[in-house]
């Protein structure tokens, strides 16, 4: 699908994601329509614009989830850029390419977001420990 019809479908997918995500977020294997909409949108954009789309969608997702902004925006920006880059590598209008592209792409986004948990969690813990230790040293300096 090309033209405005593709963007109408992508808009509907994203609207359904943001409307119904709280319902299926508790499911063990709920659909990730945000990743699907991003990957479909990245097939129609250049790499830089697809990365910007991923960045904006990551900002919306992180603000809705009230979580940290950085990892979500980074993962979705990278996924948008790679999705647009792969459009030039593979024949993206093939009926066989689209389902395989979406399955592998959403799976890669989930794996990449799990990898950022292993990067950001220790950094967050170290930063929290440093701030608490400095606060304790600061207070003990004036109290004693």
Secondary structure, DSSP 8 states (H G I E B T S, - for coil): --THHHHHHHHHHHHHHHHHHHHHTTSTT---HHHHHHHHHHTTS-HHHHHHHHHHHHHHHHHHHTS-HHHHHHHHHHHHHHHHHHHHHTTTT-HHHHHHHHHHHHHHHHHHHHHHHHHHHHHHHHHHHHHHHHHHHHHHHHH-
